Amino acid sequence: MSYGWNTRTMSRFSKPVETGKEYTVDIIDTGRGGDGIARITGLVIFVKSAKAGDKNVKIKINSVGSRFATAEVVSGTS
């Protein structure tokens, strides 16, 4: 799944998350840097200080790039 500019129509696709908003996710894996990995509608989200297996984690999106987003835990790690 790709997010970003559609070169045929030069329009921007909307991403499933927005900077500054909070979402509840499950952490499905751990990235190379040790951050947890979640997905929302196919978009990879790297979550600082989260671990694989954490459920119902409330996160806040820090940045949204063309291929992934970064976030921090607000509450809910178990």
C-alpha positions as CSV (number, residue, x, y, z in Angstrom):
1,M,0.0,0.0,0.0
2,S,1.4,3.4,-0.9
3,Y,0.7,6.8,0.5
4,G,1.7,10.1,-0.9
5,W,1.4,11.8,-4.3
6,N,-0.4,10.2,-7.2
7,T,1.8,11.1,-10.1
8,R,-1.0,10.5,-12.6
9,T,-3.4,13.0,-11.1
10,M,-0.9,15.0,-8.9
11,S,-3.3,14.7,-6.0
12,R,-2.4,13.7,-2.5
13,F,-3.9,10.6,-0.9
14,S,-5.0,11.1,2.7
15,K,-3.1,9.0,5.2
16,P,-5.0,7.0,7.9
17,V,-3.3,9.0,10.8
18,E,-2.7,12.7,11.5
19,T,0.1,14.3,13.5
20,G,-0.9,15.2,17.1
21,K,-3.9,12.8,17.1
22,E,-4.3,9.8,19.5
23,Y,-5.1,6.3,18.4
24,T,-5.4,2.9,20.2
25,V,-3.3,0.2,18.6
26,D,-1.8,-3.3,19.3
27,I,2.0,-3.6,19.0
28,I,2.6,-6.4,16.6
29,D,6.4,-6.5,16.3
30,T,9.7,-4.8,17.3
31,G,11.8,-2.7,14.8
32,R,15.5,-2.8,14.4
33,G,15.9,0.3,16.6
34,G,13.9,-1.4,19.4
35,D,10.7,0.6,18.9
36,G,7.4,-1.2,18.7
37,I,5.6,-1.5,15.4
38,A,1.9,-1.1,14.9
39,R,-0.2,-0.7,11.7
40,I,-3.3,1.4,11.0
41,T,-4.9,0.7,7.7
42,G,-1.6,-0.7,6.4
43,L,0.6,2.3,7.4
44,V,3.5,1.3,9.6
45,I,3.8,3.2,12.9
46,F,7.0,3.1,15.0
47,V,6.1,3.5,18.6
48,K,8.8,4.6,21.0
49,S,9.1,2.5,24.2
50,A,6.5,0.0,23.2
51,K,7.1,-3.8,23.0
52,A,5.7,-6.5,20.8
53,G,2.6,-8.0,22.3
54,D,1.4,-4.8,24.0
55,K,-2.4,-4.5,23.5
56,N,-4.7,-1.5,23.5
57,V,-1.9,1.0,23.6
58,K,-3.0,4.6,23.3
59,I,-0.4,6.4,21.2
60,K,0.0,10.0,20.0
61,I,1.4,10.5,16.4
62,N,4.6,12.7,16.4
63,S,5.2,12.7,12.6
64,V,3.8,11.2,9.4
65,G,6.1,10.5,6.5
66,S,5.5,9.1,3.1
67,R,6.0,5.5,4.2
68,F,5.6,5.4,7.9
69,A,4.7,7.4,11.0
70,T,6.3,7.8,14.5
71,A,4.5,7.9,17.8
72,E,4.9,7.8,21.5
73,V,2.9,5.9,24.1
74,V,0.3,8.0,26.0
75,S,-1.1,5.1,28.1
76,G,-2.1,1.4,28.1
77,T,1.0,-0.8,27.8
78,S,0.6,-4.1,29.5
